[in-house]
Amino acid sequence: MKYTVLYNQSAGDSDSEKRAKQFKNTAENAQQTVELIGTTSREQAIDYVQKNIKNIETLVVVGGDGSLNTVFSALISLDNSPVIGILPGGTVNNFARAMNIPLDSKAATEVILHGRVVNADLLHTNQRAIVSSLTLGTIAEMAKGVRQEEKQRWGALAYLFSGAKKILTTKPASIVVKSNHQRYQFSTRFLLVTTTSSIGGFTKFDPEVDIDDHQIHITVLKRFSPWRLVGYFSYFITGQIRKLNDASYLKLEQANISSLDNKKVEVRIDGDEAGELPVNLHVKKQFIKIIVPESD
């Protein structure tokens, strides 16, 4: 078996390189072939995957949801996905958590070497994959205002603190969601598209979301009061979001999300800035091949 290990070689990200080299040592001791590929930008990583896809047997991605987003985005225009192993290295690691992949490097390495392969849907816009979530409205502003050190110190609570401040300074966005002959209109501060049950490090946000259900899961808060923010958060972390009377829930096969009044509405995908509305969402069914623990 040949493993191609893709990691971020940017200055200040020595942990990724360390994880990559540790995997190489362990895999080679097990008589496997390993090639380390360090990249310094998203564009360079995408270019490498697309140009070398025919020579990649198993691609090991070192990093969190952002690193996975880079690789998944590279695959949008391709006909096939290589088998993908994950060495988690991000702050939240929603996708890895949802797949029950250990966050510990040694344990994750064992999964890659001895786990089994499952197929997952690939949700994407025209140009960018969605590994964990797409957000807009106040929730996007919440993510934008949280610094990396705050995420590391407070975890998901950092978003709650940020939200309490943002909700007082932002106005609801007028949003239209279209799918085939269906049309839904909302005035909202909170729209969230999810691909897994894990959001913000909480693995039970929506237990009904499956990685291969071929659906786009959209949660919209129709009313968003600052006085109920803590209450919303409790629904959020306990997997009861669908029971919230203030929320609407859509499950669609494809979707177009746009601004009703053509005002600027920023979009974030997997925590990173991803332009503005409108966006078109599509699903490549059971396209991504992921190594998960054998016992799952």
Protein Blocks (a to p, Z undefined) as FASTA:
>chain_A
ZZdddddfbghilmmmmmmmmmmmmmmmnopacdddddfbfklmmmmmmmmmmmpmbdcd
eddfklmmmmmmmmmmpmbdcddddddfbfnommmmmnopafbfklmmmmmmmmccdddd
ddddfkbccfkbccehjllmmmmmpcfklmmmnmmmlmmmmmmmmmmmcccddddddehj
bccddddfbdcddfbfbeghiaklpmmbcfklopacddddfbdcfklmmmmmmmmmnopm
mmpmkbccdddfbdcdddfklpacdddeehiaebjadddddddehkbccdddfkZZ
